[in-house]
């Protein structure tokens, strides 16, 4: 029973020789890979493949299909959140299909190139190098597309920034014009108030002048009254003097007559 479980476990994993061979493709020629590193990578890669394949299998079950296609794998990658892998592998799959169609040996069906058992180890390495090169091209193309999208996004952001700056400048000019207009209105109101105050001061000055003129007029009337009173007193005095002088004259006349009569 333990041997069967070990057999099933090993059958579930990718061949460790193939994993080590793929790891050596990207390493320098003098580099070596330890056994535990190969086993760790074997576990990770096998688990990743099982995880993605299970998601693709669920889609096929829902759609009542028995064959998992490359498009199902790409859909599973995107569904599981591996967008970077999805975009890069989409480009890689297109290049691989073009290569399979243009190859004379390869059949004209949509399937990945499977290594032949009769091929030598050098052929396997060359085939993996070729696939690695194609995958690197797909990565480069994906980076170019991403850079292009980033540049377009930056251009849009820059354009929006310029538009926002223009809008801000227009708003600033409008606010400045509105502020100047308010200042002019306030200045006009202040000038009107100063004019009204000046008019009030002028009216007060006129009132003061009128009051002074009235006071002078009253003083003249008082002088006139005093003068008339003095004239009246003087007239009365003169009349009294004339009456006194008349009575004295009559006495003198009568005295003269009496004297004359006595003499005669």
ChimeraX commands (.cxc) that place a marker at each C-alpha (Angstrom):
marker #1 position 0.00,0.00,0.00 radius 0.5
marker #1 position 2.75,2.56,0.76 radius 0.5
marker #1 position 4.37,1.66,-2.56 radius 0.5
marker #1 position 1.08,2.35,-4.38 radius 0.5
marker #1 position 0.69,5.72,-2.61 radius 0.5
marker #1 position 4.29,6.61,-3.50 radius 0.5
marker #1 position 3.67,5.54,-7.08 radius 0.5
marker #1 position 0.53,7.64,-7.31 radius 0.5
marker #1 position 2.33,10.62,-5.76 radius 0.5
marker #1 position 5.21,10.35,-8.20 radius 0.5
marker #1 position 2.79,9.82,-11.06 radius 0.5
marker #1 position 1.06,13.05,-10.11 radius 0.5
marker #1 position 4.32,15.01,-10.35 radius 0.5
marker #1 position 6.21,16.00,-13.46 radius 0.5
marker #1 position 9.32,13.97,-14.25 radius 0.5
marker #1 position 12.12,15.46,-12.19 radius 0.5
marker #1 position 14.55,15.00,-15.09 radius 0.5
marker #1 position 12.45,17.24,-17.31 radius 0.5
marker #1 position 12.15,19.81,-14.52 radius 0.5
marker #1 position 15.92,19.84,-14.02 radius 0.5
marker #1 position 16.49,20.09,-17.77 radius 0.5
marker #1 position 14.17,23.12,-18.01 radius 0.5
marker #1 position 15.90,24.76,-15.04 radius 0.5
marker #1 position 19.31,24.33,-16.67 radius 0.5
marker #1 position 18.17,26.14,-19.82 radius 0.5
marker #1 position 18.18,29.51,-18.08 radius 0.5
marker #1 position 21.31,28.82,-15.98 radius 0.5
marker #1 position 24.96,29.25,-16.96 radius 0.5
marker #1 position 26.69,26.19,-18.40 radius 0.5
marker #1 position 28.85,25.67,-15.31 radius 0.5
marker #1 position 25.91,25.97,-12.85 radius 0.5
marker #1 position 24.56,22.98,-10.97 radius 0.5
marker #1 position 21.14,22.40,-9.41 radius 0.5
marker #1 position 20.81,20.52,-6.13 radius 0.5
marker #1 position 18.38,17.64,-5.79 radius 0.5
marker #1 position 16.24,19.34,-3.16 radius 0.5
marker #1 position 15.94,22.40,-5.44 radius 0.5
marker #1 position 14.72,20.16,-8.27 radius 0.5
marker #1 position 12.25,18.43,-5.97 radius 0.5
marker #1 position 10.94,21.75,-4.64 radius 0.5
marker #1 position 10.50,23.08,-8.16 radius 0.5
marker #1 position 8.87,19.77,-9.16 radius 0.5
marker #1 position 6.30,20.14,-6.37 radius 0.5
marker #1 position 5.58,23.79,-7.21 radius 0.5
marker #1 position 5.25,23.27,-10.95 radius 0.5
marker #1 position 3.09,20.16,-10.56 radius 0.5
marker #1 position 0.79,21.89,-8.07 radius 0.5
marker #1 position 0.49,24.94,-10.33 radius 0.5
marker #1 position -0.37,22.78,-13.35 radius 0.5
marker #1 position -2.94,20.81,-11.34 radius 0.5
marker #1 position -4.48,24.02,-10.00 radius 0.5
marker #1 position -4.88,25.62,-13.43 radius 0.5
marker #1 position -6.01,22.36,-15.08 radius 0.5
marker #1 position -8.66,21.83,-12.42 radius 0.5
marker #1 position -10.11,25.29,-13.11 radius 0.5
marker #1 position -10.11,24.61,-16.86 radius 0.5
marker #1 position -11.72,21.21,-16.26 radius 0.5
marker #1 position -14.55,22.83,-14.31 radius 0.5
marker #1 position -15.26,25.07,-17.26 radius 0.5
marker #1 position -15.34,22.09,-19.63 radius 0.5
marker #1 position -17.73,20.29,-17.27 radius 0.5
marker #1 position -20.07,23.26,-17.20 radius 0.5
marker #1 position -19.99,23.52,-20.99 radius 0.5
marker #1 position -20.30,19.72,-21.29 radius 0.5
marker #1 position -17.03,19.25,-23.15 radius 0.5
marker #1 position -14.47,16.48,-22.72 radius 0.5
marker #1 position -11.40,18.11,-24.26 radius 0.5
marker #1 position -9.41,20.84,-22.52 radius 0.5
marker #1 position -8.04,23.27,-25.08 radius 0.5
marker #1 position -5.35,25.90,-24.87 radius 0.5
marker #1 position -8.04,28.55,-24.70 radius 0.5
marker #1 position -9.44,26.84,-21.60 radius 0.5
marker #1 position -6.02,27.04,-19.96 radius 0.5
marker #1 position -5.73,30.74,-20.82 radius 0.5
marker #1 position -9.22,31.34,-19.44 radius 0.5
marker #1 position -8.31,29.51,-16.23 radius 0.5
marker #1 position -5.17,31.61,-15.80 radius 0.5
marker #1 position -7.15,34.80,-16.14 radius 0.5
marker #1 position -9.94,33.52,-13.91 radius 0.5
marker #1 position -7.45,32.63,-11.17 radius 0.5
marker #1 position -5.84,36.07,-11.27 radius 0.5
marker #1 position -2.70,35.26,-13.29 radius 0.5
marker #1 position -3.24,38.10,-15.74 radius 0.5
marker #1 position 0.46,38.50,-16.51 radius 0.5
marker #1 position 0.74,34.83,-17.48 radius 0.5
marker #1 position -2.48,35.05,-19.47 radius 0.5
marker #1 position -1.34,37.99,-21.61 radius 0.5
marker #1 position 2.14,36.58,-22.22 radius 0.5
marker #1 position 0.97,33.05,-22.97 radius 0.5
marker #1 position -1.67,34.37,-25.37 radius 0.5
marker #1 position 1.08,35.92,-27.48 radius 0.5
marker #1 position 3.20,32.77,-27.10 radius 0.5
marker #1 position 0.31,30.55,-28.21 radius 0.5
marker #1 position -0.26,32.66,-31.32 radius 0.5
marker #1 position 3.43,32.40,-32.23 radius 0.5
marker #1 position 3.41,28.67,-31.59 radius 0.5
marker #1 position 0.35,28.13,-33.78 radius 0.5
marker #1 position 1.96,30.14,-36.57 radius 0.5
marker #1 position 5.11,28.04,-36.27 radius 0.5
marker #1 position 3.13,24.78,-36.29 radius 0.5
marker #1 position 1.22,25.84,-39.40 radius 0.5
marker #1 position 4.38,26.88,-41.22 radius 0.5
marker #1 position 6.26,23.70,-40.29 radius 0.5
marker #1 position 6.20,20.79,-42.74 radius 0.5
marker #1 position 6.72,18.09,-40.15 radius 0.5
marker #1 position 4.26,19.35,-37.58 radius 0.5
marker #1 position 0.56,18.56,-38.26 radius 0.5
marker #1 position -1.90,21.36,-39.05 radius 0.5
marker #1 position -3.83,20.95,-35.84 radius 0.5
marker #1 position -3.95,23.23,-32.81 radius 0.5
marker #1 position -1.77,21.37,-30.31 radius 0.5
marker #1 position 1.43,22.04,-28.46 radius 0.5
marker #1 position 4.65,20.46,-29.75 radius 0.5
marker #1 position 5.20,17.24,-27.82 radius 0.5
marker #1 position 8.76,15.90,-27.49 radius 0.5
marker #1 position 9.40,12.64,-29.33 radius 0.5
marker #1 position 10.69,9.74,-27.29 radius 0.5
marker #1 position 13.29,8.90,-29.96 radius 0.5
marker #1 position 14.88,12.36,-29.75 radius 0.5
marker #1 position 18.25,12.66,-28.06 radius 0.5
marker #1 position 18.87,14.78,-25.01 radius 0.5
marker #1 position 20.51,17.44,-27.22 radius 0.5
marker #1 position 17.35,17.59,-29.32 radius 0.5
marker #1 position 15.29,18.02,-26.17 radius 0.5
marker #1 position 17.54,20.85,-25.03 radius 0.5
marker #1 position 17.37,22.54,-28.42 radius 0.5
marker #1 position 13.59,22.20,-28.43 radius 0.5
marker #1 position 13.37,23.71,-24.93 radius 0.5
marker #1 position 15.73,26.51,-25.93 radius 0.5
marker #1 position 13.49,27.22,-28.90 radius 0.5
marker #1 position 10.41,27.32,-26.70 radius 0.5
marker #1 position 12.25,29.45,-24.18 radius 0.5
marker #1 position 13.22,31.84,-26.94 radius 0.5
marker #1 position 9.63,32.04,-28.16 radius 0.5
marker #1 position 8.41,32.58,-24.60 radius 0.5
marker #1 position 10.98,35.36,-24.13 radius 0.5
marker #1 position 9.79,36.98,-27.35 radius 0.5
marker #1 position 6.24,36.82,-26.04 radius 0.5
marker #1 position 7.39,38.44,-22.79 radius 0.5
marker #1 position 9.18,41.19,-24.70 radius 0.5
marker #1 position 6.14,41.79,-26.85 radius 0.5
marker #1 position 3.96,41.88,-23.75 radius 0.5
marker #1 position 6.34,44.42,-22.18 radius 0.5
marker #1 position 6.19,46.53,-25.33 radius 0.5
marker #1 position 2.40,46.45,-25.28 radius 0.5
marker #1 position 2.41,47.32,-21.59 radius 0.5
marker #1 position 4.85,50.20,-22.20 radius 0.5
marker #1 position 2.67,51.41,-25.06 radius 0.5
marker #1 position -0.39,51.30,-22.81 radius 0.5
marker #1 position 1.55,53.12,-20.09 radius 0.5
marker #1 position 2.65,55.79,-22.55 radius 0.5
marker #1 position -0.90,56.24,-23.80 radius 0.5
marker #1 position -2.14,56.43,-20.23 radius 0.5
marker #1 position 0.54,58.98,-19.38 radius 0.5
marker #1 position -0.39,60.98,-22.46 radius 0.5
marker #1 position -4.03,60.92,-21.43 radius 0.5
marker #1 position -3.10,61.90,-17.89 radius 0.5
marker #1 position -0.86,64.66,-19.25 radius 0.5
marker #1 position -3.67,65.85,-21.51 radius 0.5
marker #1 position -6.11,65.80,-18.63 radius 0.5
marker #1 position -3.56,67.63,-16.51 radius 0.5
marker #1 position -3.21,70.31,-19.19 radius 0.5
marker #1 position -6.99,70.58,-19.44 radius 0.5
marker #1 position -7.23,70.88,-15.68 radius 0.5
marker #1 position -4.52,73.54,-15.70 radius 0.5
marker #1 position -6.38,75.47,-18.39 radius 0.5
marker #1 position -9.62,75.16,-16.45 radius 0.5
marker #1 position -7.87,76.30,-13.29 radius 0.5
marker #1 position -6.35,79.26,-15.13 radius 0.5
marker #1 position -9.75,80.19,-16.58 radius 0.5
marker #1 position -11.32,79.93,-13.14 radius 0.5
marker #1 position -8.49,82.00,-11.73 radius 0.5
marker #1 position -9.00,84.68,-14.39 radius 0.5
marker #1 position -12.74,84.64,-13.75 radius 0.5
marker #1 position -12.18,84.99,-10.02 radius 0.5
marker #1 position -9.72,87.82,-10.59 radius 0.5
marker #1 position -12.18,89.58,-12.91 radius 0.5
marker #1 position -14.97,89.05,-10.39 radius 0.5
marker #1 position -12.73,90.38,-7.63 radius 0.5
marker #1 position -11.81,93.44,-9.70 radius 0.5
marker #1 position -15.47,93.99,-10.50 radius 0.5
marker #1 position -16.32,93.81,-6.81 radius 0.5
marker #1 position -13.52,96.25,-6.05 radius 0.5
marker #1 position -14.87,98.67,-8.66 radius 0.5
marker #1 position -18.38,98.35,-7.27 radius 0.5
marker #1 position -17.07,98.93,-3.74 radius 0.5
marker #1 position -15.05,101.92,-4.95 radius 0.5
marker #1 position -18.11,103.38,-6.67 radius 0.5
marker #1 position -20.18,102.88,-3.52 radius 0.5
marker #1 position -17.47,104.51,-1.47 radius 0.5
marker #1 position -17.35,107.44,-3.89 radius 0.5
marker #1 position -21.14,107.75,-3.69 radius 0.5
marker #1 position -21.00,107.75,0.10 radius 0.5
marker #1 position -18.24,110.35,0.09 radius 0.5
marker #1 position -20.33,112.48,-2.32 radius 0.5
marker #1 position -23.36,112.16,-0.04 radius 0.5
marker #1 position -21.25,113.11,2.97 radius 0.5
marker #1 position -19.86,116.07,1.06 radius 0.5
marker #1 position -23.40,117.15,0.16 radius 0.5
marker #1 position -24.49,116.81,3.78 radius 0.5
marker #1 position -21.54,118.90,4.89 radius 0.5
marker #1 position -22.39,121.49,2.27 radius 0.5
marker #1 position -26.02,121.56,3.44 radius 0.5
marker #1 position -24.86,121.97,7.02 radius 0.5
marker #1 position -22.61,124.84,6.00 radius 0.5
marker #1 position -25.53,126.47,4.21 radius 0.5
marker #1 position -27.71,125.96,7.28 radius 0.5
marker #1 position -25.01,127.52,9.46 radius 0.5
marker #1 position -24.73,130.46,7.06 radius 0.5
marker #1 position -28.53,130.91,7.05 radius 0.5
marker #1 position -28.62,130.75,10.82 radius 0.5
marker #1 position -25.83,133.33,11.00 radius 0.5
marker #1 position -27.69,135.54,8.53 radius 0.5
marker #1 position -30.90,135.20,10.56 radius 0.5
marker #1 position -29.01,136.08,13.72 radius 0.5
marker #1 position -27.57,139.15,12.06 radius 0.5
marker #1 position -31.04,140.08,10.82 radius 0.5
marker #1 position -32.43,139.74,14.33 radius 0.5
marker #1 position -29.63,141.90,15.66 radius 0.5
marker #1 position -30.46,144.57,13.05 radius 0.5
marker #1 position -34.11,144.42,14.08 radius 0.5
marker #1 position -33.11,144.86,17.69 radius 0.5
marker #1 position -30.99,147.87,16.77 radius 0.5
marker #1 position -33.83,149.28,14.75 radius 0.5
marker #1 position -36.21,148.80,17.69 radius 0.5
marker #1 position -33.72,150.42,20.03 radius 0.5
marker #1 position -33.25,153.30,17.61 radius 0.5
marker #1 position -36.99,153.76,17.21 radius 0.5
marker #1 position -37.42,153.68,20.98 radius 0.5
marker #1 position -34.73,156.29,21.35 radius 0.5
marker #1 position -36.38,158.39,18.65 radius 0.5
marker #1 position -39.69,158.06,20.40 radius 0.5
marker #1 position -38.16,159.07,23.71 radius 0.5
marker #1 position -36.47,161.99,22.05 radius 0.5
marker #1 position -39.72,163.05,20.41 radius 0.5
marker #1 position -41.53,162.86,23.68 radius 0.5
marker #1 position -38.80,164.89,25.29 radius 0.5
marker #1 position -38.98,167.51,22.59 radius 0.5
marker #1 position -42.74,167.69,22.89 radius 0.5
marker #1 position -42.50,168.14,26.63 radius 0.5
marker #1 position -39.91,170.87,26.18 radius 0.5
marker #1 position -42.09,172.65,23.68 radius 0.5
marker #1 position -45.06,172.52,26.03 radius 0.5
marker #1 position -42.99,173.88,28.89 radius 0.5
marker #1 position -41.60,176.65,26.75 radius 0.5
marker #1 position -45.15,177.59,25.59 radius 0.5
marker #1 position -46.47,177.91,29.14 radius 0.5
marker #1 position -43.55,180.12,30.13 radius 0.5
marker #1 position -44.17,182.38,27.18 radius 0.5
marker #1 position -47.86,182.83,28.07 radius 0.5
marker #1 position -46.92,183.72,31.65 radius 0.5
marker #1 position -44.45,186.25,30.39 radius 0.5
marker #1 position -47.09,187.77,28.13 radius 0.5
marker #1 position -49.63,188.02,30.94 radius 0.5
marker #1 position -47.05,189.50,33.25 radius 0.5
marker #1 position -46.15,192.06,30.63 radius 0.5
marker #1 position -49.78,193.00,30.18 radius 0.5
marker #1 position -50.27,193.37,33.88 radius 0.5
marker #1 position -47.21,195.54,34.07 radius 0.5
marker #1 position -48.37,197.64,31.26 radius 0.5
marker #1 position -51.74,198.12,32.84 radius 0.5
marker #1 position -50.23,199.12,36.13 radius 0.5
marker #1 position -48.09,201.68,34.45 radius 0.5
marker #1 position -51.01,203.20,32.68 radius 0.5
marker link #1:1,2 radius 0.2
marker link #1:2,3 radius 0.2
marker link #1:3,4 radius 0.2
marker link #1:4,5 radius 0.2
marker link #1:5,6 radius 0.2
marker link #1:6,7 radius 0.2
marker link #1:7,8 radius 0.2
marker link #1:8,9 radius 0.2
marker link #1:9,10 radius 0.2
marker link #1:10,11 radius 0.2
marker link #1:11,12 radius 0.2
marker link #1:12,13 radius 0.2
marker link #1:13,14 radius 0.2
marker link #1:14,15 radius 0.2
marker link #1:15,16 radius 0.2
marker link #1:16,17 radius 0.2
marker link #1:17,18 radius 0.2
marker link #1:18,19 radius 0.2
marker link #1:19,20 radius 0.2
marker link #1:20,21 radius 0.2
marker link #1:21,22 radius 0.2
marker link #1:22,23 radius 0.2
marker link #1:23,24 radius 0.2
marker link #1:24,25 radius 0.2
marker link #1:25,26 radius 0.2
marker link #1:26,27 radius 0.2
marker link #1:27,28 radius 0.2
marker link #1:28,29 radius 0.2
marker link #1:29,30 radius 0.2
marker link #1:30,31 radius 0.2
marker link #1:31,32 radius 0.2
marker link #1:32,33 radius 0.2
marker link #1:33,34 radius 0.2
marker link #1:34,35 radius 0.2
marker link #1:35,36 radius 0.2
marker link #1:36,37 radius 0.2
marker link #1:37,38 radius 0.2
marker link #1:38,39 radius 0.2
marker link #1:39,40 radius 0.2
marker link #1:40,41 radius 0.2
marker link #1:41,42 radius 0.2
marker link #1:42,43 radius 0.2
marker link #1:43,44 radius 0.2
marker link #1:44,45 radius 0.2
marker link #1:45,46 radius 0.2
marker link #1:46,47 radius 0.2
marker link #1:47,48 radius 0.2
marker link #1:48,49 radius 0.2
marker link #1:49,50 radius 0.2
marker link #1:50,51 radius 0.2
marker link #1:51,52 radius 0.2
marker link #1:52,53 radius 0.2
marker link #1:53,54 radius 0.2
marker link #1:54,55 radius 0.2
marker link #1:55,56 radius 0.2
marker link #1:56,57 radius 0.2
marker link #1:57,58 radius 0.2
marker link #1:58,59 radius 0.2
marker link #1:59,60 radius 0.2
marker link #1:60,61 radius 0.2
marker link #1:61,62 radius 0.2
marker link #1:62,63 radius 0.2
marker link #1:63,64 radius 0.2
marker link #1:64,65 radius 0.2
marker link #1:65,66 radius 0.2
marker link #1:66,67 radius 0.2
marker link #1:67,68 radius 0.2
marker link #1:68,69 radius 0.2
marker link #1:69,70 radius 0.2
marker link #1:70,71 radius 0.2
marker link #1:71,72 radius 0.2
marker link #1:72,73 radius 0.2
marker link #1:73,74 radius 0.2
marker link #1:74,75 radius 0.2
marker link #1:75,76 radius 0.2
marker link #1:76,77 radius 0.2
marker link #1:77,78 radius 0.2
marker link #1:78,79 radius 0.2
marker link #1:79,80 radius 0.2
marker link #1:80,81 radius 0.2
marker link #1:81,82 radius 0.2
marker link #1:82,83 radius 0.2
marker link #1:83,84 radius 0.2
marker link #1:84,85 radius 0.2
marker link #1:85,86 radius 0.2
marker link #1:86,87 radius 0.2
marker link #1:87,88 radius 0.2
marker link #1:88,89 radius 0.2
marker link #1:89,90 radius 0.2
marker link #1:90,91 radius 0.2
marker link #1:91,92 radius 0.2
marker link #1:92,93 radius 0.2
marker link #1:93,94 radius 0.2
marker link #1:94,95 radius 0.2
marker link #1:95,96 radius 0.2
marker link #1:96,97 radius 0.2
marker link #1:97,98 radius 0.2
marker link #1:98,99 radius 0.2
marker link #1:99,100 radius 0.2
marker link #1:100,101 radius 0.2
marker link #1:101,102 radius 0.2
marker link #1:102,103 radius 0.2
marker link #1:103,104 radius 0.2
marker link #1:104,105 radius 0.2
marker link #1:105,106 radius 0.2
marker link #1:106,107 radius 0.2
marker link #1:107,108 radius 0.2
marker link #1:108,109 radius 0.2
marker link #1:109,110 radius 0.2
marker link #1:110,111 radius 0.2
marker link #1:111,112 radius 0.2
marker link #1:112,113 radius 0.2
marker link #1:113,114 radius 0.2
marker link #1:114,115 radius 0.2
marker link #1:115,116 radius 0.2
marker link #1:116,117 radius 0.2
marker link #1:117,118 radius 0.2
marker link #1:118,119 radius 0.2
marker link #1:119,120 radius 0.2
marker link #1:120,121 radius 0.2
marker link #1:121,122 radius 0.2
marker link #1:122,123 radius 0.2
marker link #1:123,124 radius 0.2
marker link #1:124,125 radius 0.2
marker link #1:125,126 radius 0.2
marker link #1:126,127 radius 0.2
marker link #1:127,128 radius 0.2
marker link #1:128,129 radius 0.2
marker link #1:129,130 radius 0.2
marker link #1:130,131 radius 0.2
marker link #1:131,132 radius 0.2
marker link #1:132,133 radius 0.2
marker link #1:133,134 radius 0.2
marker link #1:134,135 radius 0.2
marker link #1:135,136 radius 0.2
marker link #1:136,137 radius 0.2
marker link #1:137,138 radius 0.2
marker link #1:138,139 radius 0.2
marker link #1:139,140 radius 0.2
marker link #1:140,141 radius 0.2
marker link #1:141,142 radius 0.2
marker link #1:142,143 radius 0.2
marker link #1:143,144 radius 0.2
marker link #1:144,145 radius 0.2
marker link #1:145,146 radius 0.2
marker link #1:146,147 radius 0.2
marker link #1:147,148 radius 0.2
marker link #1:148,149 radius 0.2
marker link #1:149,150 radius 0.2
marker link #1:150,151 radius 0.2
marker link #1:151,152 radius 0.2
marker link #1:152,153 radius 0.2
marker link #1:153,154 radius 0.2
marker link #1:154,155 radius 0.2
marker link #1:155,156 radius 0.2
marker link #1:156,157 radius 0.2
marker link #1:157,158 radius 0.2
marker link #1:158,159 radius 0.2
marker link #1:159,160 radius 0.2
marker link #1:160,161 radius 0.2
marker link #1:161,162 radius 0.2
marker link #1:162,163 radius 0.2
marker link #1:163,164 radius 0.2
marker link #1:164,165 radius 0.2
marker link #1:165,166 radius 0.2
marker link #1:166,167 radius 0.2
marker link #1:167,168 radius 0.2
marker link #1:168,169 radius 0.2
marker link #1:169,170 radius 0.2
marker link #1:170,171 radius 0.2
marker link #1:171,172 radius 0.2
marker link #1:172,173 radius 0.2
marker link #1:173,174 radius 0.2
marker link #1:174,175 radius 0.2
marker link #1:175,176 radius 0.2
marker link #1:176,177 radius 0.2
marker link #1:177,178 radius 0.2
marker link #1:178,179 radius 0.2
marker link #1:179,180 radius 0.2
marker link #1:180,181 radius 0.2
marker link #1:181,182 radius 0.2
marker link #1:182,183 radius 0.2
marker link #1:183,184 radius 0.2
marker link #1:184,185 radius 0.2
marker link #1:185,186 radius 0.2
marker link #1:186,187 radius 0.2
marker link #1:187,188 radius 0.2
marker link #1:188,189 radius 0.2
marker link #1:189,190 radius 0.2
marker link #1:190,191 radius 0.2
marker link #1:191,192 radius 0.2
marker link #1:192,193 radius 0.2
marker link #1:193,194 radius 0.2
marker link #1:194,195 radius 0.2
marker link #1:195,196 radius 0.2
marker link #1:196,197 radius 0.2
marker link #1:197,198 radius 0.2
marker link #1:198,199 radius 0.2
marker link #1:199,200 radius 0.2
marker link #1:200,201 radius 0.2
marker link #1:201,202 radius 0.2
marker link #1:202,203 radius 0.2
marker link #1:203,204 radius 0.2
marker link #1:204,205 radius 0.2
marker link #1:205,206 radius 0.2
marker link #1:206,207 radius 0.2
marker link #1:207,208 radius 0.2
marker link #1:208,209 radius 0.2
marker link #1:209,210 radius 0.2
marker link #1:210,211 radius 0.2
marker link #1:211,212 radius 0.2
marker link #1:212,213 radius 0.2
marker link #1:213,214 radius 0.2
marker link #1:214,215 radius 0.2
marker link #1:215,216 radius 0.2
marker link #1:216,217 radius 0.2
marker link #1:217,218 radius 0.2
marker link #1:218,219 radius 0.2
marker link #1:219,220 radius 0.2
marker link #1:220,221 radius 0.2
marker link #1:221,222 radius 0.2
marker link #1:222,223 radius 0.2
marker link #1:223,224 radius 0.2
marker link #1:224,225 radius 0.2
marker link #1:225,226 radius 0.2
marker link #1:226,227 radius 0.2
marker link #1:227,228 radius 0.2
marker link #1:228,229 radius 0.2
marker link #1:229,230 radius 0.2
marker link #1:230,231 radius 0.2
marker link #1:231,232 radius 0.2
marker link #1:232,233 radius 0.2
marker link #1:233,234 radius 0.2
marker link #1:234,235 radius 0.2
marker link #1:235,236 radius 0.2
marker link #1:236,237 radius 0.2
marker link #1:237,238 radius 0.2
marker link #1:238,239 radius 0.2
marker link #1:239,240 radius 0.2
marker link #1:240,241 radius 0.2
marker link #1:241,242 radius 0.2
marker link #1:242,243 radius 0.2
marker link #1:243,244 radius 0.2
marker link #1:244,245 radius 0.2
marker link #1:245,246 radius 0.2
marker link #1:246,247 radius 0.2
marker link #1:247,248 radius 0.2
marker link #1:248,249 radius 0.2
marker link #1:249,250 radius 0.2
marker link #1:250,251 radius 0.2
marker link #1:251,252 radius 0.2
marker link #1:252,253 radius 0.2
marker link #1:253,254 radius 0.2
marker link #1:254,255 radius 0.2
marker link #1:255,256 radius 0.2
marker link #1:256,257 radius 0.2
marker link #1:257,258 radius 0.2
marker link #1:258,259 radius 0.2
marker link #1:259,260 radius 0.2
marker link #1:260,261 radius 0.2
marker link #1:261,262 radius 0.2
marker link #1:262,263 radius 0.2
marker link #1:263,264 radius 0.2
view
